[in-house]
Amino acid sequence: MNNREWFRTAQYGMMMHWGLYSVLGGEYKGKRVRDYAEWIQSWLAIPNAEYEKLAHIFNPVYFDADAVIRLAKECGMQYFVFTSKHHDGFAMFKSEADAYNIVDATPFGRDVTAEFAEACYKHSLKFGLYYSQELDWHHPHGGGYDNFAGCSGVSWDNSWDFPDRTNKDFSICFEEKIKPQVKELLKNYGELCLLWFDVPHTITKEQSLELNKLVKQYRPDCLINSRIGNGAYDYVSLGDNEYPSSFAVDANADPNSLDGMKYSPYGLYETAGTLNSSWGYKYYDQNWITAQEIADRRRKLNDLGINYLLNVGPDGLGRIPSFSQEALRGAKELF
């Protein structure tokens, strides 16, 4: 069975947002983020020189890839998607392209992406990777500098360290960092069921197609989500926490439509959702959804042929909050 056929019936997966932002838990110097904790660098305009200090203390001594994957398996999930690099530009894998990574820049010094890949192989769970292919606040030419509305911070790009947008050229970041790191992920971590790209704004059609070609060159069966941009995808990622009520049974329906109603029943779809109000760990966010809500949302999505990718956000020590674990296990019993 190829990955397209598998994805059509996969139904349920676990996503994990985990990185340097997890150390802060949504708070920095007495100020808290409004929305997503993984956006804290942008929300509070933390200079790279300050944010980099988090790497010096990042030592998640309770991290256990095998335990995470066993939890996913126990809860009936068929695949696992890990954030290999989020918008802060910090790689959670060993990267020769940029030393700003968990192996070279932290006292922990372990390649957690490799450990997750091994655990997924051991427990027969499909393995996928999230990678922010445009936004990169650590790189002076990271994208997003031509879009200024709707983000969870002061700007999509790093406008606090690199305010002169007239001199920004995303193609530099794309060639120096994005392409080399995507290539590393494709070559170094075994079979990947999917690459989960995110937030296309500045990226050109040619660049999206180039990434698509790169993925298919090294992993022909690896699926690509729609957030790669410019239509260069295999399946549609719906909006964050989007739970449509029905399909428009129309073979000509726009597969890019994310309004919750106008979907073609012939495509491949997935909704990524959170267990509270954030993707990354936010210590004061107690807005947990219940086990019943998880089961009901999964049933609603799966009845429409949409996979449910449900996110967990470990803390800075590598621990998945007990509220998350209890809700996931409870949902398995109710489904």
C-alpha positions in Angstrom: 0.0 0.0 0.0 1.4 3.4 -1.0 1.2 6.4 1.3 -1.7 8.0 -0.6 -3.8 4.8 0.0 -2.7 4.6 3.6 -3.4 8.3 4.3 -7.0 7.9 3.0 -7.8 5.6 5.9 -5.3 6.6 8.5 -7.9 8.6 10.5 -5.8 9.6 13.6 -2.3 10.8 14.3 -0.3 12.7 16.9 1.5 15.9 16.3 4.1 17.4 18.7 5.2 21.0 19.0 8.4 21.0 21.1 11.4 23.3 21.0 13.2 26.2 22.8 9.9 27.9 23.3 8.9 25.0 25.6 11.4 26.2 28.2 9.6 29.6 28.5 6.1 28.0 28.7 4.5 31.1 27.3 6.1 33.6 29.6 9.1 35.9 29.3 10.3 38.5 31.8 6.9 38.7 33.5 4.9 38.9 30.2 2.7 36.2 28.8 1.7 35.4 25.2 -1.9 35.9 24.2 -2.2 32.9 21.9 0.3 30.4 20.8 3.3 29.7 23.1 5.5 28.7 20.2 5.1 32.3 18.9 6.6 33.8 22.0 9.7 35.2 20.3 7.6 37.2 17.9 4.8 38.1 20.4 7.4 39.7 22.7 10.0 40.6 20.1 12.7 38.7 21.9 16.1 39.5 20.2 17.9 36.5 18.8 20.8 37.3 21.2 18.4 36.7 24.1 16.4 33.9 22.7 19.6 31.9 21.9 20.3 31.7 25.6 17.5 29.2 25.9 19.7 26.7 23.9 22.4 27.0 26.5 20.0 25.6 29.2 17.9 23.3 27.1 18.4 19.9 28.8 15.2 17.9 28.7 16.3 15.1 31.0 12.8 13.5 31.1 12.5 13.2 27.3 11.7 9.6 26.2 10.9 9.1 22.6 9.9 5.5 23.1 7.3 6.5 25.8 5.8 9.2 23.5 5.3 6.8 20.6 4.0 4.1 22.9 1.4 6.6 24.1 0.4 7.4 20.6 0.1 3.8 19.7 -1.9 3.0 22.9 -4.4 5.8 22.0 -5.0 4.4 18.5 -2.9 6.8 16.5 -1.5 5.7 13.1 1.2 8.3 12.6 3.4 10.8 14.4 4.4 14.2 13.1 7.3 16.0 14.9 8.3 19.7 14.6 11.8 19.4 13.3 12.1 23.3 13.0 9.5 25.9 13.9 9.5 29.6 13.0 12.2 30.4 15.6 14.7 28.7 13.3 16.0 26.2 15.9 16.4 22.7 14.4 15.4 19.8 16.6 17.8 17.6 14.6 21.5 17.5 13.8 22.1 19.9 10.9 25.2 20.5 9.0 23.6 23.5 7.3 23.2 25.5 10.6 24.8 25.0 14.0 21.7 26.4 15.6 20.4 23.0 16.4 19.7 20.7 19.4 22.9 18.6 19.0 25.4 21.4 18.5 23.9 24.2 20.6 22.5 22.6 23.7 23.9 20.7 26.7 21.4 17.9 25.9 23.3 17.2 22.6 21.0 14.4 21.4 19.2 14.2 18.0 15.6 13.8 19.2 14.3 13.6 15.6 16.5 10.5 15.1 15.2 9.0 18.4 11.6 9.5 17.3 12.3 8.0 13.9 13.8 4.9 15.6 10.8 4.6 18.1 8.3 4.9 15.2 10.1 2.1 13.3 10.2 0.0 16.5 6.5 0.4 17.2 5.3 0.3 13.5 4.0 3.9 13.5 4.3 6.1 10.4 6.7 9.0 10.9 6.3 12.5 9.5 8.1 15.8 10.0 6.9 19.4 10.4 9.3 22.0 8.9 8.7 25.7 8.7 9.9 26.3 5.1 9.5 30.1 5.0 9.3 31.7 8.4 12.7 31.7 10.1 13.3 34.4 12.7 16.9 33.4 13.2 17.9 34.1 9.6 18.1 37.7 8.5 16.4 36.8 5.2 13.6 34.6 6.6 10.3 35.1 4.8 7.0 36.7 5.8 8.2 40.2 5.3 5.6 41.0 2.7 2.6 40.0 4.9 1.7 42.0 8.0 -1.7 40.8 9.2 -3.2 37.9 11.0 -0.1 36.4 12.8 0.3 35.6 16.5 3.1 38.0 17.1 4.3 41.5 16.1 5.0 40.3 12.6 5.4 37.2 10.4 9.1 38.0 9.9 11.7 39.0 12.4 11.2 42.8 12.3 12.8 43.5 15.6 16.3 42.2 14.8 16.1 42.9 11.1 13.8 45.8 10.6 14.9 46.9 7.1 12.6 44.8 4.9 13.8 46.5 1.7 17.1 44.5 2.0 15.5 41.2 2.7 15.7 38.4 0.1 14.1 35.1 0.9 16.0 33.3 -1.8 19.1 33.7 0.3 17.5 31.9 3.3 16.0 29.4 0.9 19.3 28.4 -0.7 21.5 28.7 2.5 19.2 27.0 5.0 15.8 25.8 3.8 16.8 23.5 1.0 19.9 22.0 2.7 17.9 21.2 5.9 15.0 19.7 4.0 17.5 17.5 2.2 19.0 16.5 5.5 15.6 15.4 6.8 14.9 13.4 3.7 18.3 11.7 3.7 18.9 11.1 7.4 15.7 9.9 9.0 14.5 6.9 7.2 11.1 6.5 5.5 8.8 9.5 6.0 5.1 9.3 5.4 4.8 13.0 5.0 6.5 16.4 5.3 4.2 19.0 7.0 5.2 22.4 5.7 3.8 25.6 7.1 2.8 29.3 6.4 3.6 30.2 2.8 3.7 33.9 2.1 6.9 35.0 0.4 7.8 31.7 -1.1 7.4 31.7 -4.9 5.7 29.1 -7.0 9.1 28.1 -8.4 10.5 27.6 -4.9 7.5 25.5 -3.8 7.9 23.3 -6.8 11.6 23.0 -6.1 10.9 21.7 -2.6 8.3 19.3 -4.0 10.8 18.0 -6.5 13.4 17.6 -3.8 11.0 15.6 -1.6 10.0 13.3 -4.5 13.6 12.8 -5.5 14.7 11.3 -2.2 11.3 10.0 -0.9 8.9 9.4 -3.8 6.2 8.1 -1.6 6.4 10.9 1.0 3.3 13.1 1.0 3.4 16.9 1.0 0.7 19.0 2.7 -0.9 22.1 1.1 0.9 24.6 3.3 4.0 24.2 1.1 2.2 26.8 -1.0 1.4 27.4 -4.6 -0.5 24.2 -5.2 2.6 21.9 -5.0 0.9 19.4 -2.6 -0.5 15.9 -2.2 -3.1 16.6 0.5 -4.9 19.5 2.1 -4.2 20.7 5.6 -7.3 22.5 6.8 -7.2 25.5 9.1 -5.9 25.1 12.6 -8.6 23.5 14.7 -11.0 23.5 11.8 -13.9 21.0 12.1 -16.1 21.2 9.0 -19.7 20.1 9.2 -20.1 18.7 5.7 -18.7 18.2 2.2 -20.0 20.0 -0.8 -20.5 16.9 -3.0 -19.0 18.5 -6.1 -16.2 17.0 -8.1 -15.2 20.5 -9.1 -15.1 21.9 -5.6 -11.9 24.0 -4.9 -9.5 21.7 -3.0 -7.8 24.7 -1.5 -11.0 26.0 0.1 -10.7 26.2 3.9 -14.1 27.6 4.8 -15.3 24.5 6.5 -17.8 23.6 3.8 -16.5 23.5 0.2 -14.4 20.3 0.0 -14.2 17.8 -2.8 -15.0 14.3 -1.5 -12.3 12.9 -3.7 -9.2 14.5 -2.1 -7.1 13.8 0.9 -7.7 16.0 4.0 -6.4 16.5 7.5 -7.3 18.8 10.4 -4.5 19.5 12.9 -5.9 20.4 16.3 -4.8 21.3 19.8 -5.7 20.0 23.3 -5.9 23.4 24.8 -5.4 26.9 23.3 -1.7 26.5 22.3 0.4 24.2 20.2 3.6 24.7 22.2 3.7 24.2 26.0 2.0 27.1 27.9 2.0 26.4 31.6 -1.0 28.6 32.6 -3.3 27.4 29.8 -5.8 25.2 31.4 -8.3 25.4 28.6 -8.2 21.6 28.0 -10.6 19.9 25.8 -12.2 16.7 27.3 -11.9 13.1 26.2 -15.5 13.3 25.0 -14.7 16.3 22.8 -11.7 14.5 21.3 -13.8 11.4 20.5 -16.6 13.5 19.1 -14.3 15.5 16.9 -12.5 12.5 15.6 -15.7 10.8 14.8 -17.1 13.8 12.9 -13.9 14.3 10.9 -13.4 10.6 10.1 -17.0 10.3 8.9 -16.1 13.0 6.3 -12.9 11.1 5.4 -10.7 13.7 7.2 -7.8 12.6 9.3 -7.4 14.1 12.8 -3.9 15.1 13.7 -4.0 15.9 17.4 -1.1 17.9 19.0 0.7 17.5 22.3 3.1 20.1 23.7 5.7 18.8 26.1 7.4 21.1 28.6 11.0 22.1 28.6 12.0 18.9 30.4 10.3 16.7 27.8 7.2 15.8 29.8 3.8 15.6 28.1 1.3 17.2 30.6 -0.8 14.7 32.5 -4.0 16.5 31.4 -3.0 15.7 27.8 -2.3 12.1 28.5 -5.5 11.6 30.5 -7.7 13.1 27.8 -6.0 11.1 25.0 -6.4 7.8 26.9 -10.0 8.7 27.8 -10.8 9.4 24.2 -9.6 6.0 23.1 -12.1 4.4 25.5 -15.0 6.6 24.2 -14.3 6.2 20.5 
